[in-house]
Structures are given as structure tokens and as C-alpha cells.
Amino acid sequence: MISALKRLLLAGSTLALLALPAAAGEWQLDGAQSRLGFTGVQLGQSFQGKFEKFSAKIDFDPAKPEAGGKVEVLIDMASAKTGDAQRDGSLPGADWFAIDKFAQANFTATKFRRTGDNAYEAEGTLTMKGVSRPLVLPFTLSPDGAATRAKGKVTLLRSDFGVGQGQWATDQWVALKVDVDFDLKAVPKG
């Protein structure tokens, strides 16, 4: 569960940073209108959760994605909530997120490419629980008034990041695959 949450949080953060701008330059994340979520499976039953605290620094020009830019997403792992008291109480522990040692996860992307109309990929690194792995995040951009929305989803393997230890290390109780989704709203800075 926790690794799925971490992956979702990281993926969500990464996508949020990449997908927000609709014009060149820096963007300000509207945290109140943004969501970083995850979906996992425990004992064959799907569950959803979200990270209530995350931030993003976004410098991205959708008109020239290959020209560079940078997105940095920080996720407060203690803010993962699923609405289930037992699950939420377990996630911060050593078997899952180990927040006493790894309070944050982060995603940093510096390579971007257009994959279609309003569709992009951000190539970067996701670091969770002290483990860094390359990650490609697909996302779309769409106008939302004066703002831009970035939406996307990626599937992570929690075991790649050491999320789920002991009896949770296999998929016997909790699936190894976790979907991370994001819906981020941002406005141009300045």
C-alpha cells in the first residue's frame, strides 16, 4: 500500500510540474485546485488515496518542450490518506514509507518531448525511500481559464522503491503495481 502511495505521489508530483504551463516560463501551482492520487489493490479490492501535501517548481514551455526546462516535485509522504484508518496508520511505518527516515519523495525532470496534440512526456528521476529510478511521465495540457491543467497517470512497481517490507514484500496481500494519477492546475508567474 505504502509503496503504491509513494509511487503515485512521485508520479503525480512529476506530472504536475510538467503539465501545468501553457506558455513559456515559470508556473505557480494552485495547490487547492490540484490533486496527486494513487490507486492500489489489497486482497483483490481496489482502493484510492491521495497525498494531501506536495509542492512543485515548474519551468516549462509547451511550445518548445525539447528546449529544456525543469520540474521539481516534492511530496510529503506522511500526508498519504486513503480513508481507511488501519491502512493510513500503517503507511508511515518502516514496512511502507518509513517517514522517520524518508519524509519526502521527489521527482525531477529536465527532458521533455511532445507526443501528440497537447500531449507530452517528462523524463526524469523519482526518488522514494532513498531509492532513485528513472521515470517517464506522460501528461496532457489543457486550458482552464487563465490557468493550465496538467493531467496524467503512470504505473509504478512499489517493490522498485522498497515500499512494502516483511509480509508485504510480495503481492500476496497488496499488489506490487500502483497507479499514480495527477490533475494539476497552474498559472504563469509574474
Secondary structure, 3 states (H helix, E strand, C coil): CHHHHHHHHHHHHHHHHHHCCCCCCEEEECHHHCEEEEEEEECCEEEEEEECCEEEEEECCCCCHHHCCEEEEEEEHHHEECCCHHHHHHCCCCCCCCCCCCCEEEEEEEEEEEEECCEEEEEEEEEECCEEEEEEEEEEEEEECCEEEEEEEEEEEHHHHCCCCHHHCCCCCECCEEEEEEEEEEEECC
